[in-house]
């Protein structure tokens, strides 16, 4: 039993240290007396300079994990808003309808993750950012969308702008 307690304490310490010092985190709002929080991260698009997305998501407390009995999973809910922070420089982005993932963070021990996917809408000359959960079973309908219209912005395409689809 002593060995199990030591292992549990080591695991808690490792998780706590891993959560400290996240350079993406710009805010952390306490929502109740049990220690549940909403974290806010600034997510930069690695292929698009001049755009930043702010992603808010729920972090369950130790007390909530004990009372709910689900130790290894955080909820899938998230909110996303993206904005222009300067001249936009677009690198080598996917123009496929499925877009490409720019951010991923685990929300459970094994299978669930929170992701941000960028989609280019050529017909409307816009970048769409979709925050969504990916789950092995039953998927997830919880999502959030933010749009950056490129018309009227100072935009440079490093590989030339794609043509609009009819």
N, C-alpha and C positions, 0 to 999 in steps of 0.2 A: 504494500500500500504506500509506503514511503517513496518508493521508486516512481509510482504513478503520480503522486503529488508533485514530485520534483520535475517530472516530464511535463506535467500540465503547466507548472509555473514557467518553465523554460519556453513552452509554446506561446503562452500569453506575453512574455517578455519579447520574444521574437516578433510577434505580430505588432506589438506596441511600437517597437523600434522601427519596423518597416513602415509604419504609418507616419512617423515623424519626419519632418524635413522634406515633404513633397513640394518641389519647387513650382508645380502647377497650381497648388491650392492658393486661392486668393481670399477665401472666406470660409467660415465654419459657424453655423448658427445653431445654437441649442434649441430644441423644440419642446422638450418636456423634462420633468424632474428625474427621469430614469437615465438620462444621458444620451438619448437619441439625438442625432445631429443631421443637419443638411449641410453637405460640403459643396463648395463652389470652386471649380477648377477653370483656369484659362487654358484652352486647348488651341495650340497653333497648328495650322495646316502646313505640313512639311513641304508642299509643292506650291503654295500660294502665299506669297508675302503680302502684308498689308491687310490681312483678315485675321481676326481672333474670334474664337467661339467661347462662350462661357457656359459651362455645363454644371447643372445642379443635380445632386442625387442624395439619397437617404442613406445614412449609416446607422445601423442598429447598435445599441449599447449592450454591454455585458448583461445588465439586468434584464433587458428585453429578450436577449437570447435565452437566458435561463427560464423566464416565464413563458415564452412561446414554445420552447422545446426544440427549436430549429437553430442549432448552433452555427451552421456553416453557410448561411445564405443571407444576403441583403435583398430588399425589395427591388423590383425592376424599374420603378418609377424614376423618371428623370425629366429635366427641362433644359432646353437649349436656346441660346440666342447668340447670333453672330453679328459682327459689325466690322465696318471698314476702319482701319487705324492709320492709313496712309496710302500712298500710291500702291496699286495692286500689280504685282509681278507674278504671272502664272507660268509655272514650269511645265513639266511633263505630266499632265493629268490625263486620266482616263476619260474618254467621252462616250463610253458604253452606257447604255441605259441603267445598268446595275451600279454604276459608279465605282468608287474605291474607298476602302476603309482608311481613316486617318488616325483613329484612336481606338484603343481597346483596353478594358480593365475588368478583371475578374470580379464577379459579384457573389460567387459561391466557391466552395472548396474545389469543385471540379468543373462543372458544366456551364454555369450561367455566366454571361459577360455583358457588360455595357459597352456599346460601340457607337462611334460617330462615323457616318459614311458621307462622302461628298459625291454629288451627282451634278454633271454639267447639263443645263437645259439650253441647248443651242437655239431652239426656236424662240425663246424668250431672253436669250443672252444673260443667263443668270447662273449662279452657283447655289445649289441647294445643299444644306447640311441636315442630315437626319440622325437623331439620337434614338437608339433602340436597344432592346435587350435581345440577346440570342440565348435561347434555352433549348436543351435537347428534347424535352417532352412538352408537347402542347404549345410550343412557340411562345410568343408574347405579343399582344396587341398594344403594349404601352410604348408610345413614341412621342417625339417632339421634333418639329421642323423649323428651320430658319432659312431665309432666302437672302442672298446678296445679289441685287440687280447690278449688272456691270455697265449698263447704259448710263452715261453721265459721269462715270468714274474714270480716273486716269488709270488705264489698264495697259500693261505690256505683256504680250505672250512671247516667251522665249523661243518657242518653236512655231510661231505664227498662229493666228487665230483660226479655229476650225470654222468650216462653213455651216451656216444655219441649215437645218433640215426642213424640207417643205412641209 
